Amino acid sequence: MRAMLDTSVLIGALPDDVIDAIDEFSASYVVRAELMRLRARFAQSPSLAHAARAREQLVETLDRLPGFWREFGAAGSDVYATLTTRSEAAARTKDALIAAHAIALDVPLMTADTGFTRFTGLRLLTV
């Protein structure tokens, strides 16, 4: 696996090199949960129905890629505990779970979110 993809990458313009080699990338089921949450929020507003459908189509497409979604397991839980011991605010963010997952899998996280720099030990690829 080349890298894990953050939500910010999947909802933005995917870089061509990611599209061309999508089978070399993955994302956490935590990211999938974020995408589904956005879809549900957008679906509540008639003016955002098109955005809700776009999120739904994205998830449906990624669901068809074997092994794209990675389960968050014991190793990720252990890293999460370490990452968040210094900050209760960090412990309450989905970003901490995503960062811990990438660290546990020993892969960089590709993101457009500069907030991930606060997680020690996380290798980042920024877009």
LOKOL-860424 format. One record per residue: residue number from 1; residue in three letters; x, y, z of N, C-alpha, C in turn. Coordinates in nm, 3 decimals. Last residue first. Layout:
! residues N
> NUM_Ala_X_Y_Z_X_Y_Z_X_Y_Z
...
This chain:
! residues 127
> 127_Val_-0.158_1.716_-0.032_-0.203_1.750_-0.168_-0.252_1.894_-0.169
> 126_Thr_0.101_1.554_0.150_-0.001_1.658_0.137_-0.033_1.685_-0.008
> 125_Leu_0.160_1.288_0.338_0.174_1.329_0.199_0.063_1.431_0.178
> 124_Leu_0.316_1.220_0.653_0.212_1.285_0.571_0.256_1.305_0.427
> 123_Arg_0.342_1.004_0.923_0.404_1.050_0.798_0.294_1.102_0.707
> 122_Leu_0.325_1.051_1.264_0.246_1.034_1.142_0.322_1.088_1.022
> 121_Gly_0.466_1.117_1.488_0.491_0.985_1.429_0.413_0.959_1.302
> 120_Thr_0.224_1.319_1.637_0.362_1.273_1.636_0.373_1.134_1.577
> 119_Phe_0.000_1.526_1.500_0.013_1.388_1.545_0.155_1.337_1.525
> 118_Arg_-0.024_1.773_1.386_-0.015_1.767_1.532_0.008_1.626_1.585
> 117_Thr_-0.072_1.757_1.119_0.068_1.775_1.160_0.084_1.765_1.311
> 116_Phe_-0.338_1.756_1.061_-0.277_1.627_1.093_-0.131_1.641_1.138
> 115_Gly_-0.415_2.006_0.976_-0.432_1.973_1.116_-0.367_1.841_1.157
> 114_Thr_-0.412_2.032_0.704_-0.288_2.061_0.776_-0.297_2.029_0.925
> 113_Asp_-0.553_1.828_0.475_-0.583_1.888_0.606_-0.454_1.908_0.685
> 112_Ala_-0.526_1.674_0.266_-0.522_1.816_0.236_-0.543_1.897_0.364
> 111_Thr_-0.332_1.369_0.270_-0.436_1.458_0.317_-0.418_1.599_0.264
> 110_Met_-0.224_1.047_0.311_-0.236_1.153_0.212_-0.355_1.239_0.252
> 109_Leu_-0.014_0.905_0.543_-0.151_0.949_0.521_-0.148_1.062_0.419
> 108_Pro_0.212_0.626_0.509_0.181_0.768_0.518_0.032_0.792_0.495
> 107_Val_0.209_0.334_0.722_0.200_0.396_0.590_0.174_0.545_0.608
> 106_Asp_0.178_0.158_0.939_0.311_0.203_0.896_0.310_0.252_0.752
> 105_Leu_-0.053_0.098_1.060_-0.025_0.025_0.936_0.111_0.061_0.877
> 104_Ala_-0.039_0.281_1.269_-0.041_0.138_1.301_-0.010_0.053_1.178
> 103_Ile_-0.058_0.521_1.124_0.064_0.489_1.198_0.072_0.339_1.226
> 102_Ala_-0.322_0.500_1.028_-0.209_0.507_0.934_-0.078_0.472_1.003
> 101_His_-0.460_0.498_1.276_-0.474_0.387_1.182_-0.356_0.385_1.084
> 100_Ala_-0.398_0.746_1.383_-0.355_0.625_1.452_-0.359_0.505_1.358
> 99_Ala_-0.532_0.911_1.197_-0.386_0.919_1.213_-0.333_0.792_1.278
> 98_Ile_-0.798_0.834_1.249_-0.741_0.815_1.115_-0.589_0.817_1.122
> 97_Leu_-0.822_0.912_1.516_-0.843_0.772_1.479_-0.780_0.742_1.343
> 96_Ala_-0.779_1.185_1.492_-0.687_1.105_1.575_-0.701_0.957_1.543
> 95_Asp_-0.998_1.263_1.339_-0.864_1.272_1.282_-0.764_1.189_1.361
> 94_Lys_-1.210_1.255_1.504_-1.196_1.142_1.413_-1.058_1.144_1.348
> 93_Thr_-1.146_1.365_1.839_-1.152_1.389_1.694_-1.138_1.260_1.615
> 92_Arg_-1.106_1.343_2.109_-1.244_1.354_2.062_-1.254_1.376_1.911
> 91_Ala_-0.838_1.352_2.156_-0.906_1.224_2.177_-1.049_1.226_2.122
> 90_Ala_-0.778_1.619_2.132_-0.738_1.527_2.025_-0.813_1.396_2.035
> 89_Ala_-0.876_1.706_2.379_-0.936_1.757_2.255_-0.902_1.665_2.139
> 88_Glu_-0.702_1.587_2.557_-0.840_1.539_2.553_-0.911_1.586_2.428
> 87_Ser_-0.375_1.509_2.505_-0.478_1.608_2.472_-0.616_1.544_2.467
> 86_Arg_-0.197_1.309_2.560_-0.157_1.446_2.594_-0.269_1.547_2.575
> 85_Thr_-0.308_1.076_2.464_-0.290_1.089_2.609_-0.257_1.232_2.650
> 84_Thr_-0.334_1.026_2.193_-0.431_1.116_2.256_-0.412_1.134_2.406
> 83_Leu_-0.140_0.845_2.110_-0.150_0.976_2.045_-0.234_1.075_2.125
> 82_Thr_-0.200_0.617_2.267_-0.074_0.690_2.285_-0.084_0.831_2.229
> 81_Ala_-0.449_0.542_2.163_-0.434_0.568_2.307_-0.309_0.651_2.334
> 80_Tyr_-0.380_0.498_1.895_-0.474_0.604_1.931_-0.459_0.642_2.078
> 79_Val_-0.224_0.268_1.919_-0.161_0.392_1.876_-0.250_0.511_1.913
> 78_Asp_-0.426_0.087_1.999_-0.309_0.112_2.086_-0.240_0.243_2.049
> 77_Ser_-0.596_0.092_1.779_-0.646_0.133_1.911_-0.531_0.167_2.004
> 76_Gly_-0.432_-0.014_1.581_-0.477_0.124_1.570_-0.528_0.177_1.704
> 75_Ala_-0.415_-0.275_1.684_-0.294_-0.194_1.668_-0.329_-0.046_1.659
> 74_Ala_-0.687_-0.361_1.676_-0.616_-0.347_1.803_-0.492_-0.259_1.791
> 73_Gly_-0.828_-0.183_1.392_-0.818_-0.293_1.488_-0.739_-0.258_1.613
> 72_Phe_-1.023_-0.082_1.140_-0.949_-0.025_1.252_-0.946_-0.131_1.361
> 71_Glu_-1.000_-0.202_0.808_-1.060_-0.207_0.941_-0.966_-0.151_1.046
> 70_Arg_-1.001_-0.021_0.508_-0.922_-0.096_0.607_-0.989_-0.088_0.743
> 69_Trp_-1.115_-0.034_0.180_-1.145_0.007_0.317_-1.071_-0.082_0.415
> 68_Phe_-1.004_-0.188_-0.033_-0.980_-0.044_-0.021_-1.003_0.005_0.121
> 67_Gly_-1.046_-0.459_-0.080_-0.945_-0.421_0.018_-0.922_-0.272_0.033
> 66_Pro_-1.168_-0.410_-0.404_-1.130_-0.508_-0.301_-1.020_-0.455_-0.209
> 65_Leu_-1.397_-0.168_-0.468_-1.253_-0.194_-0.479_-1.211_-0.290_-0.368
> 64_Arg_-1.657_-0.110_-0.409_-1.633_-0.215_-0.508_-1.485_-0.248_-0.526
> 63_Asp_-1.644_0.108_-0.243_-1.687_-0.021_-0.184_-1.657_-0.137_-0.279
> 62_Leu_-1.596_0.311_-0.424_-1.485_0.263_-0.342_-1.517_0.130_-0.274
> 61_Thr_-1.858_0.340_-0.528_-1.745_0.307_-0.615_-1.630_0.248_-0.535
> 60_Glu_-2.002_0.411_-0.298_-2.039_0.290_-0.374_-1.924_0.245_-0.464
> 59_Val_-1.876_0.653_-0.234_-1.865_0.539_-0.144_-1.899_0.409_-0.216
> 58_Leu_-1.953_0.806_-0.461_-1.812_0.786_-0.427_-1.795_0.663_-0.339
> 57_Gln_-2.231_0.803_-0.439_-2.168_0.740_-0.555_-2.019_0.713_-0.528
> 56_Glu_-2.260_0.952_-0.201_-2.310_0.815_-0.209_-2.243_0.740_-0.324
> 55_Arg_-2.159_1.197_-0.280_-2.092_1.122_-0.172_-2.133_0.975_-0.177
> 54_Ala_-2.351_1.261_-0.476_-2.209_1.249_-0.513_-2.133_1.170_-0.408
> 53_Arg_-2.582_1.282_-0.321_-2.572_1.175_-0.422_-2.427_1.153_-0.464
> 52_Ala_-2.518_1.511_-0.175_-2.545_1.384_-0.106_-2.528_1.268_-0.203
> 51_Ala_-2.503_1.698_-0.378_-2.382_1.667_-0.302_-2.399_1.535_-0.227
> 50_His_-2.772_1.703_-0.459_-2.669_1.663_-0.556_-2.538_1.626_-0.484
> 49_Ala_-2.896_1.804_-0.229_-2.924_1.666_-0.272_-2.819_1.616_-0.370
> 48_Leu_-2.888_2.054_-0.129_-2.762_1.979_-0.127_-2.781_1.833_-0.171
> 47_Ser_-3.142_2.153_-0.128_-3.044_2.222_-0.212_-2.910_2.150_-0.218
> 46_Pro_-3.272_1.992_0.063_-3.300_1.974_-0.081_-3.197_2.042_-0.171
> 45_Ser_-3.101_1.848_0.325_-3.129_1.976_0.261_-3.154_1.955_0.112
> 44_Gln_-3.035_1.599_0.406_-3.139_1.669_0.483_-3.181_1.801_0.419
> 43_Ala_-2.819_1.517_0.262_-2.950_1.465_0.221_-3.064_1.535_0.295
> 42_Phe_-2.603_1.617_0.404_-2.642_1.682_0.279_-2.783_1.640_0.237
> 41_Arg_-2.598_1.427_0.614_-2.623_1.570_0.643_-2.669_1.642_0.517
> 40_Ala_-2.539_1.193_0.472_-2.663_1.203_0.549_-2.698_1.349_0.581
> 39_Arg_-2.288_1.257_0.365_-2.399_1.224_0.277_-2.532_1.242_0.349
> 38_Leu_-2.141_1.288_0.601_-2.161_1.402_0.512_-2.279_1.378_0.419
> 37_Arg_-2.152_1.022_0.688_-2.209_1.127_0.771_-2.237_1.251_0.686
> 36_Met_-2.008_0.898_0.486_-2.149_0.864_0.502_-2.221_0.967_0.590
> 35_Leu_-1.755_1.009_0.533_-1.822_1.031_0.404_-1.972_1.004_0.415
> 34_Glu_-1.704_0.906_0.790_-1.713_1.050_0.768_-1.786_1.082_0.638
> 33_Ala_-1.695_0.632_0.731_-1.799_0.683_0.822_-1.815_0.834_0.806
> 32_Arg_-1.466_0.628_0.574_-1.595_0.591_0.515_-1.710_0.644_0.600
> 31_Val_-1.282_0.691_0.772_-1.302_0.784_0.661_-1.436_0.754_0.593
> 30_Val_-1.302_0.458_0.919_-1.335_0.584_0.985_-1.361_0.691_0.879
> 29_Tyr_-1.197_0.268_0.755_-1.342_0.270_0.766_-1.389_0.394_0.842
> 28_Ser_-0.927_0.426_0.578_-0.984_0.368_0.699_-1.137_0.367_0.690
> 27_Ala_-0.815_0.339_0.253_-0.865_0.436_0.349_-0.925_0.360_0.466
> 26_Ser_-0.550_0.298_0.011_-0.661_0.250_0.091_-0.709_0.365_0.178
> 25_Phe_-0.374_0.227_-0.297_-0.414_0.312_-0.186_-0.528_0.247_-0.109
> 24_Glu_-0.338_0.083_-0.520_-0.222_0.093_-0.431_-0.252_0.179_-0.309
> 23_Asp_-0.558_0.113_-0.677_-0.544_-0.015_-0.607_-0.422_-0.019_-0.515
> 22_Ile_-0.518_0.357_-0.803_-0.607_0.352_-0.686_-0.593_0.222_-0.609
> 21_Ala_-0.351_0.474_-0.994_-0.302_0.360_-0.917_-0.387_0.340_-0.791
> 20_Asp_-0.486_0.686_-1.112_-0.421_0.587_-1.198_-0.376_0.462_-1.125
> 19_Ile_-0.561_0.835_-0.887_-0.664_0.772_-0.972_-0.602_0.659_-1.054
> 18_Val_-0.309_0.921_-0.805_-0.391_0.838_-0.717_-0.496_0.764_-0.798
> 17_Asp_-0.224_1.076_-1.016_-0.145_0.958_-0.983_-0.219_0.866_-0.886
> 16_Asp_-0.418_1.284_-1.016_-0.416_1.185_-1.125_-0.338_1.060_-1.089
> 15_Pro_-0.581_1.351_-0.702_-0.465_1.364_-0.792_-0.464_1.252_-0.896
> 14_Leu_-0.919_1.436_-0.675_-0.818_1.331_-0.657_-0.702_1.354_-0.753
> 13_Ala_-1.043_1.715_-0.541_-1.001_1.663_-0.671_-0.890_1.562_-0.650
> 12_Gly_-1.206_1.603_-0.241_-1.149_1.704_-0.329_-1.121_1.644_-0.465
> 11_Ile_-1.281_1.388_-0.100_-1.388_1.482_-0.136_-1.337_1.596_-0.223
> 10_Leu_-1.041_1.250_-0.063_-1.150_1.185_-0.137_-1.261_1.281_-0.176
> 9_Val_-0.894_1.426_0.092_-0.845_1.390_-0.041_-0.960_1.333_-0.124
> 8_Ser_-1.037_1.437_0.329_-1.014_1.561_0.254_-0.965_1.534_0.112
> 7_Thr_-1.022_1.175_0.429_-1.148_1.225_0.375_-1.126_1.347_0.286
> 6_Asp_-0.707_1.030_0.328_-0.795_1.098_0.424_-0.921_1.145_0.352
> 5_Leu_-0.568_0.724_0.235_-0.628_0.850_0.193_-0.721_0.903_0.301
> 4_Met_-0.253_0.574_0.287_-0.395_0.581_0.320_-0.444_0.718_0.279
> 3_Ala_-0.021_0.451_0.037_-0.064_0.546_0.140_-0.212_0.523_0.171
> 2_Arg_0.061_0.214_-0.092_0.141_0.335_-0.104_0.108_0.435_0.007
> 1_Met_0.084_-0.117_0.000_0.000_0.000_0.000_0.089_0.124_0.000
